[in-house]
């Protein structure tokens, strides 16, 4: 009777999930009933009892979510195989598509009330104990399972995005997901490598800050999607709790630093530059907070940092777009799309927006578009910088040509003056020698007439010397 009573109670508020041979996949949010366990202490036997079984409430959402809470939540559902599917030995697969879930436990029983499956997964469970290797939480539902209960507790947002798959549909879904994740992170890695090499080769602070932004955002997406815990930090339970808020805080700081350098706010808008730097300094203590405080407080602190971060990014972009700065238009479009995707994901975490394939991946979709646009912005910035350098080089070359021309003219004038001085000195020296010889002749001569003749010659020669000196002086 212990196991028959829950089944009868379930039939009043849960619609069995019909499974046929044609079944592929279905979101079962509307097919489950939910019980809040505020103390987090209830056991499976207790929730199966008539007292608690009657407290289960049917869900009316595809992906029920309850925001940040200290409560544990139970969900139950019924599987009903129809027709030839009753004889099928192929299992089903149940996924909980929220990689930040700390602990999810599931029990399934057959028609006799015997437990035929029990498993657990989450980032507080070692990966070796997970029933599958999928990056998200996934459970194998045996063919003879009828009644299932799932218990979830998490310091992150409480989410129930449950999807039931046939084996073939689950395999195909995983293949598609692996391809998409490889494509996304492959593109992100290529962009990170390229921008890092450009930053090293050009010593560009803008490229360096953009590389830090890409790196921190990569860690953010890895931790949010469960891929990080599945591959990079297996069984690092404490690290798994702190890496997301830390990477989000670092992502905010690096993006603000990148904004300040890309838009050259020091020159284009000193006021926005001061605001941007102030928010950066406010974010530095936040990095320490995310490593010290428990996850709920750390992630909420990061979310509080979000509004001023968004105001600086959008405000500076709008202002410089209004002023006609071309690069600001690309920048504004990129961050508008990214922030929109981030807000959608935050809305999902806070239970304001339904959990679906688009909303749960909104950050990745927005970031992919943003990365492309910011690459264009950086290319435009690089082109503008090259043109400014080319213009500066032309001005320097023109200045050098003018300086060379002026120097040539100065040298020519100075050479002419030196030539004149040389000629004057040579002529004066020659005349001086002649005068000296004539004076010697006059002194040694006894003939008066000869003395007068030589004296006249002396006066004439002296007159020529004086005339030459006056002429060269006037010419100078």
C-alpha positions as CSV (number, residue, x, y, z in Angstrom):
1,X,0.0,0.0,0.0
2,X,2.9,2.4,0.6
3,X,3.6,2.6,-3.1
4,X,0.0,2.3,-4.4
5,X,-1.1,5.4,-2.5
6,X,1.3,7.8,-4.2
7,X,0.3,6.4,-7.6
8,X,-3.3,7.1,-6.9
9,X,-2.6,10.6,-5.7
10,X,-0.4,11.2,-8.7
11,X,-3.2,10.3,-11.0
12,X,-5.3,13.1,-9.7
13,X,-2.8,15.9,-10.6
14,X,-0.4,14.4,-13.1
15,X,-1.1,13.5,-16.7
16,X,0.9,10.4,-17.8
17,X,3.5,11.0,-20.4
18,X,2.5,8.8,-23.4
19,X,5.4,7.0,-24.9
20,X,4.9,5.2,-28.3
21,X,7.4,3.9,-30.8
22,X,7.1,7.2,-32.7
23,X,8.1,9.2,-29.6
24,X,11.2,11.4,-30.0
25,X,11.3,14.1,-27.4
26,X,9.1,16.3,-25.2
27,X,9.5,19.1,-22.6
28,X,7.7,17.7,-19.6
29,X,7.3,20.8,-17.5
30,X,3.6,20.8,-17.9
31,X,3.4,17.0,-17.1
32,X,5.0,17.2,-13.6
33,X,3.8,18.1,-10.2
34,X,6.1,20.0,-7.8
35,X,6.6,20.1,-4.1
36,X,8.7,22.7,-2.3
37,X,10.8,21.3,0.5
38,X,11.7,24.4,2.5
39,X,13.9,22.6,5.0
40,X,15.5,20.4,2.4
41,X,15.2,17.4,4.7
42,X,12.4,15.3,3.2
43,X,13.2,11.8,2.0
44,X,11.7,9.8,-0.8
45,X,9.6,7.8,1.6
46,X,8.2,11.0,3.2
47,X,7.2,12.7,-0.1
48,X,5.5,9.4,-1.2
49,X,3.3,9.5,2.0
50,X,-0.3,10.7,1.6
51,X,0.4,13.8,3.6
52,X,3.1,15.2,1.3
53,X,1.8,13.5,-1.8
54,X,-1.3,15.7,-1.6
55,X,0.8,18.8,-1.4
56,X,2.3,18.4,-4.9
57,X,1.1,21.1,-7.2
58,X,0.7,20.6,-11.0
59,X,3.1,22.7,-13.1
60,X,1.7,25.0,-15.8
61,X,5.0,25.9,-17.4
62,X,7.3,24.1,-19.9
63,X,10.3,24.9,-17.8
64,X,9.4,25.8,-14.2
65,X,11.8,28.0,-12.4
66,X,11.9,29.5,-8.9
67,X,14.8,31.9,-8.8
68,X,17.4,31.9,-6.0
69,X,16.1,29.9,-3.0
70,X,17.3,27.9,-0.1
71,X,14.5,25.3,-0.6
72,X,14.9,22.0,-2.3
73,X,12.2,21.1,-4.8
74,X,10.6,17.7,-5.7
75,X,9.0,16.9,-9.0
76,X,7.1,13.7,-10.0
77,X,5.9,12.4,-13.3
78,X,4.3,9.2,-14.7
79,X,5.5,7.4,-17.8
80,X,2.9,5.3,-19.8
81,X,4.1,3.2,-22.6
82,X,1.5,2.6,-25.3
83,X,1.0,-0.2,-27.9
84,X,4.2,-1.9,-29.0
85,X,6.3,0.4,-26.9
86,X,5.2,-1.6,-23.8
87,X,7.5,-4.4,-25.0
88,X,10.4,-2.2,-25.9
89,X,13.6,-2.7,-24.1
90,X,15.1,0.7,-25.2
91,X,15.5,3.2,-22.3
92,X,14.5,6.8,-22.3
93,X,16.7,9.8,-21.4
94,X,15.8,12.7,-19.1
95,X,17.8,15.9,-19.2
96,X,17.8,18.8,-16.8
97,X,19.3,21.5,-19.0
98,X,20.8,23.7,-16.3
99,X,24.5,23.1,-15.8
100,X,24.7,25.2,-12.6
101,X,22.5,22.8,-10.6
102,X,24.3,21.6,-7.5
103,X,22.5,18.3,-7.0
104,X,19.7,16.5,-8.8
105,X,18.6,13.0,-7.6
106,X,16.1,10.8,-9.3
107,X,14.3,7.6,-8.4
108,X,12.1,5.5,-10.7
109,X,9.8,2.6,-9.8
110,X,8.0,0.0,-11.8
111,X,4.3,-0.9,-11.6
112,X,4.9,-3.0,-8.5
113,X,6.6,-0.1,-6.6
114,X,10.1,-1.5,-6.9
115,X,12.9,1.0,-7.4
116,X,14.4,0.2,-10.8
117,X,16.7,3.3,-11.1
118,X,18.4,5.7,-8.7
119,X,21.0,8.2,-9.8
120,X,22.4,11.7,-9.1
121,X,24.2,14.4,-10.9
122,X,25.2,18.0,-10.5
123,X,28.3,20.1,-9.9
124,X,28.4,18.9,-6.3
125,X,28.6,15.3,-7.5
126,X,31.9,13.9,-8.8
127,X,31.7,13.4,-12.6
128,X,32.4,9.7,-12.2
129,X,29.1,9.2,-10.4
130,X,27.1,10.9,-13.2
131,X,25.0,8.4,-15.2
132,X,26.1,9.9,-18.5
133,X,29.0,11.9,-19.9
134,X,26.8,14.6,-21.3
135,X,27.8,18.2,-20.2
136,X,24.3,18.8,-18.8
137,X,22.5,16.6,-16.2
138,X,21.1,13.5,-18.0
139,X,19.6,10.4,-16.6
140,X,18.8,7.0,-18.1
141,X,15.2,5.9,-17.6
142,X,14.7,2.1,-17.7
143,X,12.0,0.7,-20.0
144,X,10.0,-0.6,-17.1
145,X,10.0,2.7,-15.1
146,X,6.5,4.0,-14.4
147,X,6.6,6.5,-11.5
148,X,9.6,8.9,-11.2
149,X,10.6,11.4,-8.5
150,X,13.3,14.0,-9.0
151,X,14.8,16.1,-6.2
152,X,16.8,19.3,-6.9
153,X,18.7,21.6,-4.7
154,X,21.0,24.4,-5.8
155,X,22.7,27.5,-4.6
156,X,22.2,28.8,-8.1
157,X,18.8,29.7,-9.6
158,X,16.3,26.8,-9.2
159,X,15.4,25.6,-12.6
160,X,13.4,22.6,-14.0
161,X,14.0,22.6,-17.7
162,X,13.2,18.9,-18.0
163,X,13.2,17.2,-21.4
164,X,12.4,13.5,-22.1
165,X,14.1,11.9,-25.1
166,X,14.0,8.6,-26.9
167,X,17.4,7.0,-27.2
168,X,17.8,7.9,-30.8
169,X,16.7,11.5,-30.3
170,X,19.1,11.8,-27.3
171,X,22.0,10.6,-29.4
172,X,21.1,13.0,-32.3
173,X,20.7,15.9,-29.8
174,X,24.1,15.2,-28.3
175,X,25.8,15.1,-31.7
176,X,24.2,18.5,-32.7
177,X,25.1,20.0,-29.3
178,X,28.7,18.8,-29.6
179,X,29.0,20.3,-33.1
180,X,27.5,23.6,-32.0
181,X,29.7,23.8,-28.9
182,X,32.8,22.9,-30.9
183,X,31.9,25.5,-33.5
184,X,31.3,28.2,-30.9
185,X,34.3,27.6,-28.7
186,X,36.5,26.9,-31.7
187,X,35.6,30.4,-33.1
188,X,36.1,31.9,-29.6
189,X,39.6,30.2,-29.4
190,X,40.6,31.4,-32.8
191,X,39.5,35.0,-32.0
192,X,41.3,34.8,-28.7
193,X,44.5,33.5,-30.3
194,X,44.4,36.1,-33.1
195,X,43.8,39.1,-30.9
196,X,46.4,37.9,-28.4
197,X,49.0,37.7,-31.2
198,X,48.1,41.1,-32.5
199,X,48.3,42.5,-29.0
200,X,51.8,41.0,-28.6
201,X,53.1,42.1,-32.0
202,X,51.7,45.6,-31.9
203,X,51.7,46.2,-28.1
204,X,48.1,47.5,-28.5
205,X,46.4,48.0,-25.2
206,X,43.0,47.8,-27.0
207,X,43.8,44.4,-28.4
208,X,45.2,43.2,-25.1
209,X,42.1,44.2,-23.1
210,X,39.9,42.6,-25.8
211,X,41.8,39.4,-25.4
212,X,41.2,39.4,-21.6
213,X,37.6,40.0,-22.3
214,X,37.4,37.0,-24.6
215,X,39.3,34.8,-22.1
216,X,37.0,35.8,-19.1
217,X,33.9,35.4,-21.2
218,X,35.0,32.0,-22.3
219,X,35.3,30.9,-18.7
220,X,31.9,32.3,-18.0
221,X,30.2,30.3,-20.8
222,X,32.1,27.2,-19.9
223,X,30.9,27.3,-16.3
224,X,27.3,28.3,-17.2
225,X,26.9,25.5,-19.8
226,X,28.4,22.8,-17.7
227,X,31.2,22.1,-20.2
228,X,33.8,23.4,-17.8
229,X,32.9,20.9,-15.0
230,X,32.6,18.2,-17.6
231,X,36.1,18.7,-19.1
232,X,38.3,21.2,-17.4
233,X,37.7,21.2,-13.7
234,X,36.2,17.8,-13.0
235,X,35.4,17.1,-9.3
236,X,36.6,20.6,-8.3
237,X,33.4,21.3,-6.4
238,X,34.5,24.5,-4.6
239,X,36.1,25.9,-7.8
240,X,32.9,25.1,-9.8
241,X,30.9,27.3,-7.3
242,X,33.3,30.3,-7.5
243,X,34.5,30.3,-11.1
244,X,31.2,31.6,-12.5
245,X,30.8,34.8,-10.4
246,X,34.6,35.5,-10.6
247,X,34.7,35.1,-14.3
248,X,31.6,37.3,-14.7
249,X,33.2,40.0,-12.5
250,X,36.5,39.9,-14.4
251,X,34.6,39.9,-17.6
252,X,32.8,43.1,-16.6
253,X,36.1,44.8,-15.6
254,X,38.0,43.8,-18.7
255,X,35.1,44.9,-21.0
256,X,35.1,48.4,-19.3
257,X,38.8,48.7,-19.8
258,X,38.5,47.6,-23.4
259,X,35.7,50.2,-23.9
260,X,37.9,53.0,-22.5
261,X,40.8,52.1,-24.9
262,X,38.7,51.2,-28.0
263,X,36.7,54.5,-27.9
264,X,39.8,56.4,-26.7
265,X,37.6,58.0,-24.0
266,X,40.5,60.0,-22.6
267,X,40.4,62.2,-25.7
268,X,36.8,61.7,-27.1
269,X,35.0,62.1,-23.8
270,X,37.0,62.7,-20.6
271,X,33.8,62.7,-18.5
272,X,32.9,59.2,-19.6
273,X,36.5,58.1,-19.2
274,X,36.4,59.1,-15.5
275,X,33.1,57.3,-14.9
276,X,34.4,54.2,-16.7
277,X,37.6,54.1,-14.6
278,X,35.6,54.7,-11.4
279,X,33.4,51.7,-12.1
280,X,36.5,49.6,-12.9
281,X,37.9,50.4,-9.5
282,X,34.6,49.6,-7.8
283,X,34.7,46.2,-9.6
284,X,38.2,45.2,-8.3
285,X,36.9,44.5,-4.7
286,X,34.1,42.5,-6.3
287,X,36.7,40.0,-7.6
288,X,37.7,39.3,-4.0
289,X,34.1,39.1,-2.9
290,X,33.3,36.4,-5.4
291,X,36.1,34.2,-4.0
292,X,35.1,34.6,-0.4
293,X,31.3,34.8,-0.2
294,X,29.0,31.8,-0.8
295,X,27.7,31.4,-4.3
296,X,24.2,33.0,-3.7
297,X,25.8,36.2,-2.3
298,X,28.6,36.3,-4.8
299,X,26.4,35.9,-7.8
300,X,24.0,38.5,-6.5
301,X,26.9,41.0,-6.0
302,X,27.9,40.5,-9.6
303,X,24.3,41.1,-10.7
304,X,24.3,44.4,-8.7
305,X,27.5,45.4,-10.6
306,X,25.6,44.8,-13.9
307,X,23.5,48.0,-14.1
308,X,26.4,50.5,-13.7
309,X,28.4,48.4,-16.1
310,X,25.7,48.5,-18.7
311,X,25.2,52.3,-18.2
312,X,28.8,53.0,-19.0
313,X,28.9,50.8,-22.0
314,X,25.7,52.0,-23.5
315,X,26.0,55.6,-22.3
316,X,29.4,56.2,-23.8
317,X,28.4,54.5,-27.0
318,X,25.2,56.6,-27.4
319,X,27.1,59.8,-26.6
320,X,29.9,59.2,-29.1
321,X,27.4,58.0,-31.7
322,X,25.5,61.3,-31.2
323,X,28.8,63.1,-31.8
324,X,29.3,61.2,-35.0
325,X,32.2,58.8,-34.1
326,X,31.9,56.0,-36.6
327,X,33.5,53.3,-34.4
328,X,31.0,54.1,-31.6
329,X,28.1,53.1,-33.9
330,X,29.5,49.6,-34.3
331,X,30.4,49.4,-30.6
332,X,26.9,50.4,-29.6
333,X,25.3,47.9,-31.8
334,X,27.6,45.1,-30.5
335,X,27.0,45.8,-26.8
336,X,23.3,46.4,-27.2
337,X,22.9,42.9,-28.6
338,X,25.2,41.4,-26.0
339,X,23.5,43.1,-23.1
340,X,20.1,42.1,-24.4
341,X,21.2,38.5,-24.4
342,X,22.6,38.8,-20.9
343,X,19.4,40.4,-19.6
344,X,17.4,37.6,-21.2
345,X,19.5,35.0,-19.4
346,X,19.2,36.9,-16.1
347,X,15.5,37.0,-16.6
348,X,15.5,33.2,-17.0
349,X,17.5,32.8,-13.7
350,X,15.1,35.1,-11.9
351,X,12.1,33.3,-13.3
352,X,10.9,36.4,-15.2
353,X,11.4,34.8,-18.7
354,X,10.4,31.3,-19.7
355,X,13.2,28.8,-20.1
356,X,13.6,27.6,-23.7
357,X,16.3,26.9,-26.2
358,X,16.6,30.6,-27.2
359,X,16.4,32.2,-23.8
360,X,18.8,29.7,-22.1
361,X,21.4,30.2,-24.9
362,X,20.7,34.0,-25.2
363,X,24.2,34.9,-23.9
364,X,26.0,32.7,-26.5
365,X,23.8,33.9,-29.3
366,X,24.3,37.6,-28.3
367,X,28.0,37.1,-27.7
368,X,28.6,35.5,-31.1
369,X,27.0,38.5,-32.9
370,X,28.9,40.9,-30.5
371,X,32.3,39.3,-31.2
372,X,31.8,39.7,-35.0
373,X,30.8,43.4,-34.6
374,X,33.6,44.2,-32.2
375,X,36.1,42.6,-34.6
376,X,34.9,45.1,-37.2
377,X,35.2,47.9,-34.6
378,X,38.8,46.9,-33.8
379,X,39.7,46.6,-37.5
380,X,38.2,50.1,-38.0
381,X,40.2,51.4,-35.1
382,X,43.4,49.8,-36.5
383,X,42.7,51.3,-39.9
384,X,42.1,54.7,-38.4
385,X,45.3,54.5,-36.3
386,X,47.2,53.5,-39.4
387,X,45.8,56.4,-41.4
388,X,46.7,58.8,-38.5
389,X,50.2,57.4,-38.4
390,X,50.5,57.8,-42.2
391,X,49.3,61.4,-42.0
392,X,51.8,62.1,-39.2
393,X,54.6,60.5,-41.3
394,X,53.7,62.7,-44.2
395,X,53.7,65.8,-42.1
396,X,57.1,64.8,-40.7
397,X,58.5,64.1,-44.2
398,X,57.1,67.4,-45.4
399,X,58.7,69.2,-42.5
400,X,62.0,67.5,-43.2
401,X,61.9,68.5,-46.8
402,X,61.2,72.1,-45.8
403,X,64.0,72.0,-43.3
404,X,66.4,70.6,-45.8
405,X,65.5,73.3,-48.3
406,X,66.0,76.0,-45.7
407,X,69.2,74.5,-44.6
408,X,70.5,74.4,-48.1
409,X,69.6,78.0,-48.6
410,X,71.3,79.0,-45.3
411,X,74.5,77.0,-46.3
412,X,74.5,78.6,-49.7
413,X,74.2,82.1,-48.3
414,X,76.9,81.4,-45.7
415,X,79.2,80.0,-48.4
416,X,78.8,83.1,-50.6
417,X,79.6,85.3,-47.6
418,X,82.7,83.3,-46.8
419,X,83.8,83.5,-50.4
420,X,83.5,87.3,-50.4
421,X,85.4,87.5,-47.1
422,X,88.1,85.3,-48.6
423,X,88.4,87.4,-51.7
424,X,88.5,90.6,-49.6
425,X,91.2,89.2,-47.4
426,X,93.3,88.0,-50.4
427,X,93.0,91.4,-52.1
428,X,93.8,93.3,-49.0
429,X,96.8,91.1,-48.4
430,X,98.0,91.6,-52.0
431,X,97.6,95.4,-51.9
432,X,99.3,95.5,-48.5
433,X,102.3,93.8,-50.0
434,X,102.5,96.3,-52.8
435,X,102.2,99.2,-50.5
436,X,105.0,97.8,-48.4
437,X,107.3,97.4,-51.4
438,X,106.5,101.0,-52.6
439,X,107.2,102.4,-49.1
440,X,110.5,100.6,-49.2
441,X,111.3,102.1,-52.6
442,X,110.4,105.6,-51.5
443,X,112.5,105.4,-48.4
444,X,115.5,104.1,-50.4
445,X,115.2,106.6,-53.3
446,X,117.3,109.8,-53.6
447,X,115.5,111.3,-56.6
448,X,112.8,113.8,-55.5
449,X,110.9,113.4,-58.7
450,X,110.9,109.6,-58.4
451,X,109.8,110.0,-54.8
452,X,106.8,112.1,-55.8
453,X,105.9,109.6,-58.6
454,X,106.1,106.7,-56.2
455,X,104.1,108.6,-53.6
456,X,101.3,109.3,-56.2
457,X,101.2,105.6,-57.0
458,X,101.1,104.8,-53.3
459,X,98.1,107.1,-52.8
460,X,96.3,105.6,-55.8
461,X,96.9,102.1,-54.6
462,X,95.6,103.1,-51.1
463,X,92.5,104.6,-52.7
464,X,91.8,101.3,-54.5
465,X,92.1,99.3,-51.3
466,X,89.8,101.6,-49.4
467,X,87.3,101.5,-52.3
468,X,87.3,97.8,-52.3
469,X,86.8,97.6,-48.5
470,X,83.8,100.0,-48.7
471,X,82.3,98.0,-51.6
472,X,82.6,94.6,-49.9
473,X,81.2,96.0,-46.7
474,X,78.2,97.4,-48.4
475,X,77.6,94.1,-50.3
476,X,77.8,92.2,-47.0
